[in-house]
């Protein structure tokens, strides 16, 4: 028991500790891809789990390929909303580079689902329950 306490103290002092927090996503409509890349890389490094319990749309969906699958869970309220990336200039044009970034962040099962539903385009497509539960573990 003393050895375990000493190990915990050393891990705490060096900043190495198991993450126990869970980040809940329930109403995230997305935003700039670069902001989400940075956010999810930091989240991946933190070791925190992610619970999707509502809408995760647009750039938010990049968490699917950034956070390890074993740290993502979904509830019956989970909804993943996909569309093509827009040009940041506000002219409504599709951003090919943005689409490549989005696409590269999706696991194969998600890319296959998107392809079966017409691909990334201006119109949104929504992956909901129970299909999302077939791709990611349900939360307990």
N, CA, C and O atoms as CSV, one atom per row, in Angstrom:
chain,resi,resn,atom,element,x,y,z
A,1,UNK,N,N,0.809,-1.180,0.000
A,1,UNK,CA,C,0.000,0.000,0.000
A,1,UNK,C,C,0.864,1.260,0.000
A,1,UNK,O,O,0.529,2.234,-0.675
A,2,UNK,N,N,1.972,1.258,0.746
A,2,UNK,CA,C,2.866,2.414,0.766
A,2,UNK,C,C,3.484,2.640,-0.603
A,2,UNK,O,O,3.653,3.782,-1.030
A,3,UNK,N,N,3.822,1.556,-1.294
A,3,UNK,CA,C,4.415,1.673,-2.622
A,3,UNK,C,C,3.436,2.318,-3.595
A,3,UNK,O,O,3.826,3.131,-4.433
A,4,UNK,N,N,2.165,1.951,-3.481
A,4,UNK,CA,C,1.139,2.517,-4.363
A,4,UNK,C,C,0.979,4.016,-4.095
A,4,UNK,O,O,0.872,4.804,-5.035
A,5,UNK,N,N,0.963,4.411,-2.833
A,5,UNK,CA,C,0.845,5.822,-2.466
A,5,UNK,C,C,2.060,6.603,-2.951
A,5,UNK,O,O,1.926,7.727,-3.433
A,6,UNK,N,N,3.245,6.010,-2.825
A,6,UNK,CA,C,4.462,6.684,-3.272
A,6,UNK,C,C,4.443,6.865,-4.788
A,6,UNK,O,O,4.830,7.920,-5.291
A,7,UNK,N,N,3.998,5.847,-5.514
A,7,UNK,CA,C,3.906,5.938,-6.970
A,7,UNK,C,C,2.915,7.033,-7.368
A,7,UNK,O,O,3.190,7.816,-8.277
A,8,UNK,N,N,1.766,7.091,-6.693
A,8,UNK,CA,C,0.767,8.113,-6.992
A,8,UNK,C,C,1.350,9.506,-6.754
A,8,UNK,O,O,1.102,10.424,-7.535
A,9,UNK,N,N,2.125,9.665,-5.675
A,9,UNK,CA,C,2.739,10.962,-5.375
A,9,UNK,C,C,3.739,11.355,-6.451
A,9,UNK,O,O,3.780,12.512,-6.868
A,10,UNK,N,N,4.545,10.401,-6.904
A,10,UNK,CA,C,5.523,10.684,-7.951
A,10,UNK,C,C,4.816,11.067,-9.249
A,10,UNK,O,O,5.203,12.033,-9.905
A,11,UNK,N,N,3.783,10.314,-9.620
A,11,UNK,CA,C,3.042,10.616,-10.841
A,11,UNK,C,C,2.394,11.992,-10.758
A,11,UNK,O,O,2.398,12.744,-11.732
A,12,UNK,N,N,1.834,12.322,-9.586
A,12,UNK,CA,C,1.208,13.625,-9.405
A,12,UNK,C,C,2.236,14.744,-9.550
A,12,UNK,O,O,1.978,15.746,-10.218
A,13,UNK,N,N,3.390,14.575,-8.932
A,13,UNK,CA,C,4.415,15.621,-8.952
A,13,UNK,C,C,5.006,15.804,-10.342
A,13,UNK,O,O,5.418,16.909,-10.694
A,14,UNK,N,N,5.053,14.748,-11.131
A,14,UNK,CA,C,5.614,14.874,-12.478
A,14,UNK,C,C,4.552,15.248,-13.497
A,14,UNK,O,O,4.848,15.431,-14.677
A,15,UNK,N,N,3.314,15.362,-13.035
A,15,UNK,CA,C,2.242,15.753,-13.952
A,15,UNK,C,C,1.690,14.596,-14.746
A,15,UNK,O,O,0.918,14.810,-15.680
A,16,UNK,N,N,2.057,13.385,-14.409
A,16,UNK,CA,C,1.562,12.215,-15.116
A,16,UNK,C,C,0.494,11.586,-14.239
A,16,UNK,O,O,0.798,10.998,-13.200
A,17,UNK,N,N,-0.723,11.707,-14.648
A,17,UNK,CA,C,-1.825,11.126,-13.892
A,17,UNK,C,C,-2.886,10.666,-14.868
A,17,UNK,O,O,-3.053,11.250,-15.939
A,18,UNK,N,N,-3.588,9.641,-14.503
A,18,UNK,CA,C,-4.658,9.145,-15.359
A,18,UNK,C,C,-5.806,10.153,-15.336
A,18,UNK,O,O,-6.223,10.611,-14.272
A,19,UNK,N,N,-6.293,10.479,-16.484
A,19,UNK,CA,C,-7.411,11.417,-16.552
A,19,UNK,C,C,-8.684,10.690,-16.159
A,19,UNK,O,O,-8.899,9.539,-16.538
A,20,UNK,N,N,-9.513,11.365,-15.407
A,20,UNK,CA,C,-10.760,10.748,-15.003
A,20,UNK,C,C,-11.950,11.568,-15.466
A,20,UNK,O,O,-13.094,11.136,-15.322
A,21,UNK,N,N,-11.701,12.724,-16.010
A,21,UNK,CA,C,-12.785,13.597,-16.436
A,21,UNK,C,C,-13.357,13.128,-17.766
A,21,UNK,O,O,-12.690,12.472,-18.565
A,22,UNK,N,N,-14.604,13.486,-17.968
A,22,UNK,CA,C,-15.269,13.212,-19.232
A,22,UNK,C,C,-15.761,14.527,-19.800
A,22,UNK,O,O,-16.413,15.307,-19.105
A,23,UNK,N,N,-15.454,14.772,-21.052
A,23,UNK,CA,C,-15.933,15.953,-21.757
A,23,UNK,C,C,-17.229,15.557,-22.446
A,23,UNK,O,O,-17.269,14.600,-23.218
A,24,UNK,N,N,-18.284,16.304,-22.158
A,24,UNK,CA,C,-19.590,16.003,-22.742
A,24,UNK,C,C,-19.871,16.965,-23.881
A,24,UNK,O,O,-19.770,18.181,-23.719
A,25,UNK,N,N,-20.225,16.416,-25.034
A,25,UNK,CA,C,-20.586,17.226,-26.188
A,25,UNK,C,C,-22.084,17.057,-26.394
A,25,UNK,O,O,-22.579,15.949,-26.603
A,26,UNK,N,N,-22.799,18.185,-26.330
A,26,UNK,CA,C,-24.250,18.064,-26.441
A,26,UNK,C,C,-24.871,19.061,-27.419
A,26,UNK,O,O,-25.987,18.833,-27.886
A,27,UNK,N,N,-24.201,20.132,-27.733
A,27,UNK,CA,C,-24.762,21.120,-28.646
A,27,UNK,C,C,-23.626,21.903,-29.293
A,27,UNK,O,O,-23.465,23.099,-29.051
A,28,UNK,N,N,-22.845,21.217,-30.114
A,28,UNK,CA,C,-21.685,21.840,-30.743
A,28,UNK,C,C,-21.929,21.920,-32.241
A,28,UNK,O,O,-21.938,20.903,-32.935
A,29,UNK,N,N,-22.127,23.134,-32.731
A,29,UNK,CA,C,-22.446,23.317,-34.152
A,29,UNK,C,C,-21.209,23.470,-35.031
A,29,UNK,O,O,-21.334,23.696,-36.235
A,30,UNK,N,N,-20.023,23.350,-34.452
A,30,UNK,CA,C,-18.803,23.416,-35.244
A,30,UNK,C,C,-18.263,24.821,-35.361
A,30,UNK,O,O,-18.660,25.726,-34.627
A,31,UNK,N,N,-17.349,24.985,-36.300
A,31,UNK,CA,C,-16.682,26.266,-36.485
A,31,UNK,C,C,-15.481,26.097,-37.385
A,31,UNK,O,O,-15.487,25.272,-38.299
A,32,UNK,N,N,-14.464,26.872,-37.127
A,32,UNK,CA,C,-13.250,26.824,-37.944
A,32,UNK,C,C,-12.473,25.531,-37.701
A,32,UNK,O,O,-12.239,25.136,-36.559
A,33,UNK,N,N,-12.088,24.895,-38.773
A,33,UNK,CA,C,-11.392,23.606,-38.688
A,33,UNK,C,C,-10.125,23.713,-37.846
A,33,UNK,O,O,-9.884,22.856,-36.997
A,34,UNK,N,N,-9.313,24.742,-38.061
A,34,UNK,CA,C,-8.060,24.889,-37.320
A,34,UNK,C,C,-8.269,24.966,-35.821
A,34,UNK,O,O,-7.483,24.412,-35.053
A,35,UNK,N,N,-9.324,25.650,-35.400
A,35,UNK,CA,C,-9.629,25.749,-33.968
A,35,UNK,C,C,-9.940,24.376,-33.391
A,35,UNK,O,O,-9.511,24.046,-32.285
A,36,UNK,N,N,-10.685,23.583,-34.142
A,36,UNK,CA,C,-11.061,22.257,-33.664
A,36,UNK,C,C,-9.890,21.288,-33.692
A,36,UNK,O,O,-9.779,20.431,-32.815
A,37,UNK,N,N,-9.016,21.409,-34.682
A,37,UNK,CA,C,-7.814,20.559,-34.718
A,37,UNK,C,C,-7.013,20.778,-33.437
A,37,UNK,O,O,-6.615,19.817,-32.778
A,38,UNK,N,N,-6.778,22.037,-33.086
A,38,UNK,CA,C,-6.005,22.348,-31.877
A,38,UNK,C,C,-6.731,21.853,-30.624
A,38,UNK,O,O,-6.120,21.243,-29.747
A,39,UNK,N,N,-8.020,22.115,-30.547
A,39,UNK,CA,C,-8.818,21.701,-29.380
A,39,UNK,C,C,-8.776,20.197,-29.180
A,39,UNK,O,O,-8.576,19.724,-28.062
A,40,UNK,N,N,-8.963,19.438,-30.259
A,40,UNK,CA,C,-9.030,17.983,-30.121
A,40,UNK,C,C,-7.658,17.354,-29.919
A,40,UNK,O,O,-7.558,16.303,-29.285
A,41,UNK,N,N,-6.604,17.964,-30.439
A,41,UNK,CA,C,-5.255,17.460,-30.138
A,41,UNK,C,C,-4.967,17.614,-28.650
A,41,UNK,O,O,-4.401,16.715,-28.029
A,42,UNK,N,N,-5.353,18.749,-28.080
A,42,UNK,CA,C,-5.164,18.959,-26.638
A,42,UNK,C,C,-6.020,17.984,-25.838
A,42,UNK,O,O,-5.571,17.458,-24.819
A,43,UNK,N,N,-7.226,17.744,-26.282
A,43,UNK,CA,C,-8.119,16.803,-25.599
A,43,UNK,C,C,-7.550,15.383,-25.672
A,43,UNK,O,O,-7.594,14.638,-24.692
A,44,UNK,N,N,-7.021,15.019,-26.832
A,44,UNK,CA,C,-6.398,13.691,-26.971
A,44,UNK,C,C,-5.235,13.553,-26.001
A,44,UNK,O,O,-5.100,12.522,-25.344
A,45,UNK,N,N,-4.396,14.575,-25.902
A,45,UNK,CA,C,-3.237,14.532,-25.013
A,45,UNK,C,C,-3.644,14.494,-23.539
A,45,UNK,O,O,-2.901,13.965,-22.712
A,46,UNK,N,N,-4.801,15.043,-23.201
A,46,UNK,CA,C,-5.248,15.090,-21.802
A,46,UNK,C,C,-5.647,13.719,-21.272
A,46,UNK,O,O,-5.625,13.488,-20.063
A,47,UNK,N,N,-6.011,12.813,-22.168
A,47,UNK,CA,C,-6.465,11.492,-21.741
A,47,UNK,C,C,-7.931,11.454,-21.355
A,47,UNK,O,O,-8.435,10.403,-20.960
A,48,UNK,N,N,-8.626,12.576,-21.461
A,48,UNK,CA,C,-10.031,12.606,-21.080
A,48,UNK,C,C,-10.891,11.830,-22.064
A,48,UNK,O,O,-10.556,11.682,-23.240
A,49,UNK,N,N,-12.002,11.344,-21.548
A,49,UNK,CA,C,-12.991,10.640,-22.362
A,49,UNK,C,C,-13.953,11.667,-22.957
A,49,UNK,O,O,-14.080,12.779,-22.446
A,50,UNK,N,N,-14.629,11.283,-24.045
A,50,UNK,CA,C,-15.606,12.157,-24.685
A,50,UNK,C,C,-16.933,11.420,-24.767
A,50,UNK,O,O,-17.007,10.300,-25.274
A,51,UNK,N,N,-17.973,12.061,-24.263
A,51,UNK,CA,C,-19.329,11.531,-24.346
A,51,UNK,C,C,-20.112,12.422,-25.294
A,51,UNK,O,O,-20.252,13.622,-25.058
A,52,UNK,N,N,-20.622,11.832,-26.366
A,52,UNK,CA,C,-21.445,12.589,-27.302
A,52,UNK,C,C,-22.897,12.319,-26.922
A,52,UNK,O,O,-23.389,11.197,-27.042
A,53,UNK,N,N,-23.570,13.371,-26.463
A,53,UNK,CA,C,-24.936,13.255,-25.959
A,53,UNK,C,C,-25.780,14.393,-26.527
A,53,UNK,O,O,-26.442,15.121,-25.788
A,54,UNK,N,N,-25.747,14.530,-27.819
A,54,UNK,CA,C,-26.456,15.603,-28.499
A,54,UNK,C,C,-25.794,15.840,-29.834
A,54,UNK,O,O,-25.164,14.941,-30.392
A,55,UNK,N,N,-25.933,17.042,-30.346
A,55,UNK,CA,C,-25.416,17.358,-31.670
A,55,UNK,C,C,-23.923,17.676,-31.646
A,55,UNK,O,O,-23.448,18.471,-30.835
A,56,UNK,N,N,-23.211,17.040,-32.546
A,56,UNK,CA,C,-21.805,17.327,-32.832
A,56,UNK,C,C,-21.762,17.517,-34.349
A,56,UNK,O,O,-21.834,16.549,-35.105
A,57,UNK,N,N,-21.645,18.753,-34.778
A,57,UNK,CA,C,-21.789,19.067,-36.199
A,57,UNK,C,C,-20.520,19.675,-36.774
A,57,UNK,O,O,-19.694,20.251,-36.066
A,58,UNK,N,N,-20.399,19.522,-38.088
A,58,UNK,CA,C,-19.367,20.214,-38.844
A,58,UNK,C,C,-17.975,19.871,-38.308
A,58,UNK,O,O,-17.631,18.693,-38.211
A,59,UNK,N,N,-17.173,20.873,-37.960
A,59,UNK,CA,C,-15.798,20.634,-37.500
A,59,UNK,C,C,-15.751,19.815,-36.213
A,59,UNK,O,O,-14.747,19.159,-35.938
A,60,UNK,N,N,-16.812,19.843,-35.432
A,60,UNK,CA,C,-16.860,19.038,-34.208
A,60,UNK,C,C,-16.671,17.555,-34.516
A,60,UNK,O,O,-16.103,16.820,-33.708
A,61,UNK,N,N,-17.142,17.115,-35.676
A,61,UNK,CA,C,-17.068,15.691,-36.014
A,61,UNK,C,C,-15.636,15.195,-36.197
A,61,UNK,O,O,-15.401,13.987,-36.247
A,62,UNK,N,N,-14.677,16.119,-36.298
A,62,UNK,CA,C,-13.276,15.691,-36.441
A,62,UNK,C,C,-12.779,14.956,-35.199
A,62,UNK,O,O,-11.751,14.280,-35.257
A,63,UNK,N,N,-13.484,15.076,-34.086
A,63,UNK,CA,C,-13.064,14.339,-32.895
A,63,UNK,C,C,-13.079,12.840,-33.145
A,63,UNK,O,O,-12.363,12.098,-32.474
A,64,UNK,N,N,-13.883,12.381,-34.099
A,64,UNK,CA,C,-14.022,10.953,-34.363
A,64,UNK,C,C,-12.712,10.296,-34.773
A,64,UNK,O,O,-12.509,9.107,-34.526
A,65,UNK,N,N,-11.827,11.060,-35.396
A,65,UNK,CA,C,-10.546,10.508,-35.813
A,65,UNK,C,C,-9.381,11.017,-34.997
A,65,UNK,O,O,-8.260,10.530,-35.145
A,66,UNK,N,N,-9.625,11.989,-34.140
A,66,UNK,CA,C,-8.557,12.565,-33.334
A,66,UNK,C,C,-8.489,11.920,-31.958
A,66,UNK,O,O,-7.404,11.638,-31.448
A,67,UNK,N,N,-9.646,11.688,-31.362
A,67,UNK,CA,C,-9.720,11.041,-30.052
A,67,UNK,C,C,-9.762,9.531,-30.276
A,67,UNK,O,O,-10.526,9.063,-31.120
A,68,UNK,N,N,-8.964,8.762,-29.548
A,68,UNK,CA,C,-9.019,7.302,-29.720
A,68,UNK,C,C,-10.436,6.766,-29.498
A,68,UNK,O,O,-11.139,7.200,-28.586
A,69,UNK,N,N,-10.836,5.832,-30.330
A,69,UNK,CA,C,-12.190,5.271,-30.296
A,69,UNK,C,C,-12.559,4.757,-28.908
A,69,UNK,O,O,-13.712,4.872,-28.492
A,70,UNK,N,N,-11.588,4.190,-28.188
A,70,UNK,CA,C,-11.897,3.637,-26.864
A,70,UNK,C,C,-12.142,4.728,-25.819
A,70,UNK,O,O,-12.468,4.426,-24.671
A,71,UNK,N,N,-11.985,5.990,-26.214
A,71,UNK,CA,C,-12.269,7.100,-25.288
A,71,UNK,C,C,-13.475,7.909,-25.734
A,71,UNK,O,O,-13.731,8.988,-25.200
A,72,UNK,N,N,-14.225,7.394,-26.716
A,72,UNK,CA,C,-15.445,8.046,-27.187
A,72,UNK,C,C,-16.612,7.127,-26.865
A,72,UNK,O,O,-16.542,5.917,-27.081
A,73,UNK,N,N,-17.689,7.716,-26.345
A,73,UNK,CA,C,-18.923,6.943,-26.210
A,73,UNK,C,C,-20.087,7.814,-26.671
A,73,UNK,O,O,-19.983,9.040,-26.705
A,74,UNK,N,N,-21.190,7.171,-27.022
A,74,UNK,CA,C,-22.356,7.873,-27.543
A,74,UNK,C,C,-23.597,7.480,-26.744
A,74,UNK,O,O,-23.704,6.358,-26.250
A,75,UNK,N,N,-24.528,8.424,-26.627
A,75,UNK,CA,C,-25.816,8.164,-25.973
A,75,UNK,C,C,-26.887,8.104,-27.051
A,75,UNK,O,O,-26.617,8.440,-28.204
A,76,UNK,N,N,-28.096,7.685,-26.700
A,76,UNK,CA,C,-29.180,7.677,-27.697
A,76,UNK,C,C,-29.478,9.062,-28.277
A,76,UNK,O,O,-30.109,9.158,-29.329
A,77,UNK,N,N,-29.039,10.131,-27.616
A,77,UNK,CA,C,-29.244,11.476,-28.142
A,77,UNK,C,C,-28.151,11.956,-29.079
A,77,UNK,O,O,-28.239,13.064,-29.610
A,78,UNK,N,N,-27.120,11.145,-29.295
A,78,UNK,CA,C,-25.990,11.553,-30.141
A,78,UNK,C,C,-26.426,11.730,-31.587
A,78,UNK,O,O,-27.119,10.888,-32.158
A,79,UNK,N,N,-26.001,12.851,-32.165
A,79,UNK,CA,C,-26.258,13.139,-33.577
A,79,UNK,C,C,-24.996,13.748,-34.172
A,79,UNK,O,O,-24.498,14.762,-33.684
A,80,UNK,N,N,-24.487,13.131,-35.216
A,80,UNK,CA,C,-23.302,13.636,-35.914
A,80,UNK,C,C,-23.782,14.239,-37.231
A,80,UNK,O,O,-24.423,13.564,-38.037
A,81,UNK,N,N,-23.467,15.508,-37.437
A,81,UNK,CA,C,-23.956,16.219,-38.613
A,81,UNK,C,C,-22.766,16.596,-39.494
A,81,UNK,O,O,-21.817,17.236,-39.042
A,82,UNK,N,N,-22.836,16.187,-40.752
A,82,UNK,CA,C,-21.726,16.373,-41.695
A,82,UNK,C,C,-22.153,17.268,-42.863
A,82,UNK,O,O,-23.313,17.261,-43.276
A,83,UNK,N,N,-21.208,18.025,-43.377
A,83,UNK,CA,C,-21.380,18.794,-44.614
A,83,UNK,C,C,-19.989,19.158,-45.119
A,83,UNK,O,O,-18.998,18.973,-44.413
A,84,UNK,N,N,-19.920,19.668,-46.322
A,84,UNK,CA,C,-18.622,20.063,-46.873
A,84,UNK,C,C,-18.113,21.309,-46.150
A,84,UNK,O,O,-18.883,22.087,-45.586
A,85,UNK,N,N,-16.800,21.469,-46.187
A,85,UNK,CA,C,-16.164,22.643,-45.571
A,85,UNK,C,C,-16.431,23.864,-46.435
A,85,UNK,O,O,-16.445,23.784,-47.663
A,86,UNK,N,N,-16.642,24.997,-45.772
A,86,UNK,CA,C,-16.885,26.249,-46.477
A,86,UNK,C,C,-15.615,27.082,-46.511
A,86,UNK,O,O,-14.760,26.975,-45.632
A,87,UNK,N,N,-15.507,27.900,-47.523
A,87,UNK,CA,C,-14.418,28.871,-47.609
A,87,UNK,C,C,-14.609,29.905,-46.506
A,87,UNK,O,O,-15.703,30.445,-46.345
A,88,UNK,N,N,-13.569,30.179,-45.760
A,88,UNK,CA,C,-13.651,31.122,-44.639
A,88,UNK,C,C,-13.960,32.543,-45.099
A,88,UNK,O,O,-14.317,33.389,-44.279
A,89,UNK,N,N,-13.831,32.816,-46.376
A,89,UNK,CA,C,-14.103,34.149,-46.900
A,89,UNK,C,C,-15.576,34.508,-46.889
A,89,UNK,O,O,-15.932,35.656,-47.155
A,90,UNK,N,N,-16.427,33.563,-46.591
A,90,UNK,CA,C,-17.847,33.839,-46.480
A,90,UNK,C,C,-18.604,33.870,-47.789
A,90,UNK,O,O,-19.759,34.294,-47.825
A,91,UNK,N,N,-17.965,33.424,-48.879
A,91,UNK,CA,C,-18.659,33.454,-50.168
A,91,UNK,C,C,-19.436,32.171,-50.452
A,91,UNK,O,O,-20.025,32.030,-51.523
A,92,UNK,N,N,-19.442,31.240,-49.507
A,92,UNK,CA,C,-20.218,30.022,-49.656
A,92,UNK,C,C,-19.572,28.958,-50.509
A,92,UNK,O,O,-20.186,27.921,-50.761
A,93,UNK,N,N,-18.347,29.181,-50.965
A,93,UNK,CA,C,-17.662,28.204,-51.810
A,93,UNK,C,C,-17.149,27.036,-50.975
A,93,UNK,O,O,-16.773,27.204,-49.815
A,94,UNK,N,N,-17.140,25.859,-51.576
A,94,UNK,CA,C,-16.597,24.670,-50.917
A,94,UNK,C,C,-15.082,24.814,-50.834
A,94,UNK,O,O,-14.437,25.222,-51.800
A,95,UNK,N,N,-14.526,24.481,-49.688
A,95,UNK,CA,C,-13.072,24.550,-49.480
A,95,UNK,C,C,-12.500,23.151,-49.612
A,95,UNK,O,O,-12.644,22.327,-48.708
A,96,UNK,N,N,-11.845,22.879,-50.747
A,96,UNK,CA,C,-11.312,21.540,-51.006
A,96,UNK,C,C,-10.298,21.123,-49.946
A,96,UNK,O,O,-10.305,19.971,-49.512
A,97,UNK,N,N,-9.427,22.037,-49.521
A,97,UNK,CA,C,-8.449,21.696,-48.479
A,97,UNK,C,C,-9.153,21.342,-47.180
A,97,UNK,O,O,-8.752,20.403,-46.491
A,98,UNK,N,N,-10.188,22.077,-46.845
A,98,UNK,CA,C,-10.961,21.792,-45.646
A,98,UNK,C,C,-11.622,20.428,-45.720
A,98,UNK,O,O,-11.649,19.693,-44.733
A,99,UNK,N,N,-12.155,20.085,-46.887
A,99,UNK,CA,C,-12.769,18.761,-47.054
A,99,UNK,C,C,-11.741,17.653,-46.878
A,99,UNK,O,O,-12.048,16.611,-46.299
A,100,UNK,N,N,-10.527,17.866,-47.370
A,100,UNK,CA,C,-9.477,16.851,-47.195
A,100,UNK,C,C,-9.153,16.665,-45.713
A,100,UNK,O,O,-8.936,15.541,-45.260
A,101,UNK,N,N,-9.119,17.760,-44.962
A,101,UNK,CA,C,-8.838,17.664,-43.531
A,101,UNK,C,C,-9.977,16.929,-42.826
A,101,UNK,O,O,-9.737,16.027,-42.023
A,102,UNK,N,N,-11.209,17.316,-43.130
A,102,UNK,CA,C,-12.349,16.625,-42.523
A,102,UNK,C,C,-12.288,15.132,-42.820
A,102,UNK,O,O,-12.352,14.299,-41.916
A,103,UNK,N,N,-12.162,14.813,-44.101
A,103,UNK,CA,C,-12.192,13.413,-44.550
A,103,UNK,C,C,-11.094,12.595,-43.879
A,103,UNK,O,O,-11.323,11.453,-43.482
A,104,UNK,N,N,-9.912,13.171,-43.751
A,104,UNK,CA,C,-8.791,12.431,-43.166
A,104,UNK,C,C,-8.980,12.192,-41.668
A,104,UNK,O,O,-8.301,11.343,-41.091
A,105,UNK,N,N,-9.886,12.927,-41.035
A,105,UNK,CA,C,-10.138,12.757,-39.609
A,105,UNK,C,C,-11.280,11.797,-39.308
A,105,UNK,O,O,-11.600,11.570,-38.141
A,106,UNK,N,N,-11.896,11.235,-40.331
A,106,UNK,CA,C,-13.005,10.315,-40.098
A,106,UNK,C,C,-12.532,8.865,-40.183
A,106,UNK,O,O,-11.783,8.511,-41.093
A,107,UNK,N,N,-12.960,8.033,-39.250
A,107,UNK,CA,C,-12.654,6.604,-39.357
A,107,UNK,C,C,-13.327,6.019,-40.606
A,107,UNK,O,O,-14.274,6.598,-41.137
A,108,UNK,N,N,-12.834,4.881,-41.059
A,108,UNK,CA,C,-13.343,4.247,-42.283
A,108,UNK,C,C,-14.854,4.034,-42.234
A,108,UNK,O,O,-15.536,4.260,-43.234
A,109,UNK,N,N,-15.386,3.609,-41.103
A,109,UNK,CA,C,-16.829,3.345,-41.011
A,109,UNK,C,C,-17.636,4.626,-41.236
A,109,UNK,O,O,-18.699,4.582,-41.856
A,110,UNK,N,N,-17.152,5.741,-40.751
A,110,UNK,CA,C,-17.836,7.025,-40.943
A,110,UNK,C,C,-17.710,7.475,-42.395
A,110,UNK,O,O,-18.680,7.954,-42.983
A,111,UNK,N,N,-16.517,7.324,-42.979
A,111,UNK,CA,C,-16.345,7.697,-44.397
A,111,UNK,C,C,-17.275,6.867,-45.281
A,111,UNK,O,O,-17.869,7.393,-46.223
A,112,UNK,N,N,-17.403,5.577,-44.982
A,112,UNK,CA,C,-18.293,4.720,-45.768
A,112,UNK,C,C,-19.745,5.176,-45.638
A,112,UNK,O,O,-20.484,5.204,-46.622
A,113,UNK,N,N,-20.151,5.534,-44.414
A,113,UNK,CA,C,-21.516,6.000,-44.196
A,113,UNK,C,C,-21.763,7.294,-44.972
A,113,UNK,O,O,-22.794,7.441,-45.627
A,114,UNK,N,N,-20.817,8.228,-44.895
A,114,UNK,CA,C,-20.951,9.501,-45.614
A,114,UNK,C,C,-21.062,9.251,-47.113
A,114,UNK,O,O,-21.899,9.856,-47.783
A,115,UNK,N,N,-20.227,8.368,-47.639
A,115,UNK,CA,C,-20.257,8.052,-49.067
A,115,UNK,C,C,-21.613,7.468,-49.466
A,115,UNK,O,O,-22.175,7.839,-50.497
A,116,UNK,N,N,-22.133,6.556,-48.647
A,116,UNK,CA,C,-23.450,5.954,-48.938
A,116,UNK,C,C,-24.573,6.995,-48.914
A,116,UNK,O,O,-25.629,6.782,-49.510
A,117,UNK,N,N,-24.349,8.105,-48.234
A,117,UNK,CA,C,-25.376,9.143,-48.122
A,117,UNK,C,C,-25.068,10.375,-48.975
A,117,UNK,O,O,-25.554,11.470,-48.692
A,118,UNK,N,N,-24.261,10.190,-50.013
A,118,UNK,CA,C,-24.036,11.258,-50.989
A,118,UNK,C,C,-22.760,12.050,-50.834
A,118,UNK,O,O,-22.501,12.944,-51.639
A,119,UNK,N,N,-21.948,11.757,-49.825
A,119,UNK,CA,C,-20.675,12.441,-49.650
A,119,UNK,C,C,-20.826,13.778,-48.945
A,119,UNK,O,O,-21.928,14.201,-48.594
A,120,UNK,N,N,-19.684,14.430,-48.748
A,120,UNK,CA,C,-19.690,15.762,-48.135
A,120,UNK,C,C,-20.154,16.761,-49.185
A,120,UNK,O,O,-19.562,16.864,-50.260
A,121,UNK,N,N,-21.197,17.482,-48.876
A,121,UNK,CA,C,-21.744,18.485,-49.795
A,121,UNK,C,C,-22.375,19.596,-48.973
A,121,UNK,O,O,-22.347,19.541,-47.744
A,122,UNK,N,N,-22.933,20.586,-49.617
A,122,UNK,CA,C,-23.483,21.736,-48.891
A,122,UNK,C,C,-24.672,21.349,-48.020
A,122,UNK,O,O,-24.866,21.929,-46.951
A,123,UNK,N,N,-25.457,20.395,-48.451
A,123,UNK,CA,C,-26.593,19.925,-47.649
A,123,UNK,C,C,-26.077,19.028,-46.533
A,123,UNK,O,O,-25.200,18.194,-46.759
A,124,UNK,N,N,-26.611,19.192,-45.348
A,124,UNK,CA,C,-26.158,18.379,-44.222
A,124,UNK,C,C,-26.768,16.988,-44.261
A,124,UNK,O,O,-27.873,16.783,-44.764
A,125,UNK,N,N,-26.019,16.043,-43.718
A,125,UNK,CA,C,-26.524,14.693,-43.500
A,125,UNK,C,C,-26.260,14.367,-42.031
A,125,UNK,O,O,-25.244,14.771,-41.467
A,126,UNK,N,N,-27.183,13.635,-41.425
A,126,UNK,CA,C,-27.111,13.378,-39.991
A,126,UNK,C,C,-27.043,11.889,-39.704
A,126,UNK,O,O,-27.870,11.105,-40.169
A,127,UNK,N,N,-26.046,11.526,-38.934
A,127,UNK,CA,C,-25.867,10.150,-38.462
A,127,UNK,C,C,-26.381,10.113,-37.032
A,127,UNK,O,O,-25.792,10.728,-36.143
A,128,UNK,N,N,-27.464,9.403,-36.810
A,128,UNK,CA,C,-28.070,9.338,-35.482
A,128,UNK,C,C,-28.152,7.906,-34.970
A,128,UNK,O,O,-27.590,6.974,-35.544
A,129,UNK,N,N,-28.857,7.780,-33.894
A,129,UNK,CA,C,-29.070,6.487,-33.257
A,129,UNK,C,C,-29.979,5.653,-34.134
A,129,UNK,O,O,-30.924,6.242,-34.657
A,130,UNK,N,N,-29.824,4.400,-34.357
A,130,UNK,CA,C,-28.868,3.471,-33.757
A,130,UNK,C,C,-27.589,3.305,-34.571
A,130,UNK,O,O,-26.669,2.608,-34.143
A,131,UNK,N,N,-27.523,3.949,-35.754
A,131,UNK,CA,C,-26.330,3.771,-36.596
A,131,UNK,C,C,-25.051,4.226,-35.903
A,131,UNK,O,O,-24.015,3.573,-36.032
A,132,UNK,N,N,-25.109,5.336,-35.170
A,132,UNK,CA,C,-23.913,5.825,-34.495
A,132,UNK,C,C,-23.467,4.828,-33.426
A,132,UNK,O,O,-22.271,4.689,-33.170
A,133,UNK,N,N,-24.422,4.134,-32.800
A,133,UNK,CA,C,-24.086,3.131,-31.775
A,133,UNK,C,C,-23.447,1.894,-32.377
A,133,UNK,O,O,-22.786,1.134,-31.670
A,134,UNK,N,N,-23.632,1.683,-33.664
A,134,UNK,CA,C,-22.977,0.554,-34.337
A,134,UNK,C,C,-21.512,0.877,-34.631
A,134,UNK,O,O,-20.710,-0.026,-34.870
A,135,UNK,N,N,-21.164,2.174,-34.613
A,135,UNK,CA,C,-19.794,2.584,-34.917
A,135,UNK,C,C,-18.972,2.950,-33.689
A,135,UNK,O,O,-17.747,2.828,-33.697
A,136,UNK,N,N,-19.655,3.404,-32.620
A,136,UNK,CA,C,-18.957,3.834,-31.399
A,136,UNK,C,C,-19.657,3.245,-30.199
A,136,UNK,O,O,-20.875,3.063,-30.219
A,137,UNK,N,N,-18.907,2.942,-29.146
A,137,UNK,CA,C,-19.520,2.297,-27.986
A,137,UNK,C,C,-20.545,3.196,-27.278
A,137,UNK,O,O,-20.311,4.392,-27.103
A,138,UNK,N,N,-21.661,2.621,-26.881
A,138,UNK,CA,C,-22.639,3.374,-26.087
A,138,UNK,C,C,-22.063,3.727,-24.711
A,138,UNK,O,O,-21.286,2.960,-24.142
A,139,UNK,N,N,-22.450,4.885,-24.187
A,139,UNK,CA,C,-22.015,5.294,-22.851
A,139,UNK,C,C,-22.753,4.432,-21.823
A,139,UNK,O,O,-23.871,3.976,-22.061
A,140,UNK,N,N,-22.120,4.226,-20.708
A,140,UNK,CA,C,-22.747,3.442,-19.633
A,140,UNK,C,C,-23.230,4.334,-18.544
A,140,UNK,O,O,-23.785,3.857,-17.555
